[in-house]
């Protein structure tokens, strides 16, 4: 799917600037994660779909070891009954440090690496797991062909509280009308939510 030249410039400049801004707190996050689960790597990789292929999205560890293996036993607690997504408000797999860094989305800071590598964009459709993407209705099959983003129109419009089809509808409209001004507005709104209302993300 078409990826404008200005978007790559936006991604590189934005990722570098964001990296410089957050660099002072990174050692503290690494230390906190390592102290809680010393035997496990600080960074983890999650398979997500971007531009029609599966990529490894980086995150700071915020869950216990082998959290994905515990998912089937927790399916009865899933609060997302409207689609293929999985969400528990008080997920027992989340560590103490994880609750803090996930609340402020600090666990997603390593995804700036994905942006610099050209695997993600700063702004784009929300990246989902391959199994979730397979369940997209036919009219939204074009969304995973676009480059997914750290933030996007669906993230600043309710994120995980949005109904499944509404999230896809918003992301679908975004990729049809790409514009620098839209991206700027989404980035600014994302920053405002992050600093003043992290529970909305």
Secondary structure, 3 states (H helix, E strand, C coil): CCCCHHHHHHHHHHHHHHHHHHHHHHHHHHHHHHHHCCCCCCEEEEEEEECCEEEEEEEECCECCCHHHHHHHHHHHCCCCCCCCCCCCCCCCECHHHHHHHHCCHHHCCHHHHHHCCCCEEECCECCCHHHHCCCCHHHCCHHHCCCEEECCCHHHCHHHCCHHHHHHHHHHHHHCCCHHHHHHHHHHHHHHHHHCHHHC
